[in-house]
Amino acid sequence: MKSYLFVGEANSKNLGDSVICNLTLQLARKELQDQADYLLFDISCARYTLVGRLLSKLKQICNIDLFSSYQFVYTYLRAFFVVNKSTTIVFVGGEIFLDYFINAIFALLSLSDRKGLNVRFHSCGVGKMSEKSNLRFLQYLKSVKLECFTLRDGIKYYQSVIPNVRQIPDIAICANEFYLSSPKSKKIGWGVINVESYNFNYPDNPISLEEYLLMSEFAIREILALGYDVEIFTNGSPIDYVVAESLHDRFNQLLTLAARPKNDRDLVSLISKYNIVIASRLHALILSYSYEIPFVGIVWDAKVEEFANQVGYSNRVYRMNSLPNINWSSALEEIRENRILKNDLLISQVHEQIKTLQ
């Protein structure tokens, strides 16, 4: 029997990845309507073992990287027993082109090469990966039966080295087709991120936590003064939520703090209720777009700008360090006058990509 091994960050605390994984399963079942087996494989499975946690801790303390080889072997062996000669391995998206994930990717590509399995990459995101990892990754791609290679961002690097690479939107723009939305409120959702995420991408212009909290507080107070109701939220990351609690404490009950979402349904339910979303995490913005909720992106990574450009709202993103300079009265007035209009072509591209699995 035909089977599909859908590979993604299924158990990440940053719940946008969980949305990607579960939406892929749902959309595949809808579009293919066959008797295939659909298996979800967590690309971080090695990290959740006791040995994996100990080796990761050893790397942090002693700078000895034994985890990379363990991650390769464990991922390879775990996948070995669930694939068969009729399996297609599908990397379902998210920002997986990172050194953080690369040894798990290598393990699955090595297994696919050995067993002669078809391999697909669907709307993957490109993060920081060493040149050594990139070169080795390209070598692996040459050795496997690569059926499909699409990216949601970062396509410029791969255009010159991989034939037929295309840009396809993140599958989460179709979230409204499968997740129930919440009743609408009049609240603006203010999505918080751990500032170290920004500093990782912009090390030459770092922002301290205190600076981030001050800039966010200043902006929110300006929005409150305009008569809007604001709620602080996160995409599920516990680290982000600690920052959200610190920001909330500055307002003496002038606004609310949403409970931390624990799964993909919680996240979609949370975001779909807002009237406007102002956030940094990419999937807060993608889910807003899916439910036709106007958004403002606070950029911590180039992928936020790339998404806004892709959907036609490049005027609604701002660099994090420019937060104090945003004219919120003007920005929110523009949103009121120009609501979200979804691009049907982008939606169809996501569906067509799944259909080509057959």
Number of C-alpha atoms within 10 A of each C-alpha: 9 14 18 23 21 24 22 26 27 23 18 15 18 24 25 25 22 22 24 24 26 21 22 26 17 13 20 21 16 13 15 14 10 11 10 15 12 18 16 18 23 20 24 21 17 22 19 10 12 10 13 20 14 14 20 18 15 15 15 11 9 8 10 12 14 14 21 19 13 18 24 20 16 18 25 22 13 14 18 15 8 12 19 17 13 15 23 23 25 23 24 26 28 27 19 22 20 17 17 14 18 22 23 26 25 20 22 25 25 18 20 26 18 11 16 18 21 20 23 20 19 25 25 26 20 20 19 14 15 12 9 9 16 17 10 13 17 13 11 16 17 11 14 19 16 16 15 19 22 21 23 23 26 17 16 11 10 18 13 10 10 13 10 12 17 18 20 22 26 25 30 29 23 24 22 17 14 11 15 12 17 13 10 11 12 12 18 23 27 24 23 26 24 21 21 16 13 20 16 14 15 13 10 8 10 15 17 11 14 12 13 20 20 16 17 18 17 13 18 22 14 15 18 14 11 12 8 14 18 24 18 23 29 32 30 21 18 16 14 21 24 15 19 23 15 13 19 20 14 13 13 8 9 13 17 17 19 16 13 18 22 15 18 25 16 15 24 26 16 22 27 27 21 25 19 25 27 24 26 27 24 21 25 28 26 25 25 28 25 20 21 18 21 23 28 23 26 25 21 26 20 13 19 25 22 17 21 21 14 17 16 14 18 16 13 19 21 19 17 19 17 11 18 14 10 12 12 16 12 10 13 19 10 13 16 12 7 10 13 18 14 15 12 8 8 17 18 13 16 21 17 12 16 19 14 11 15 10
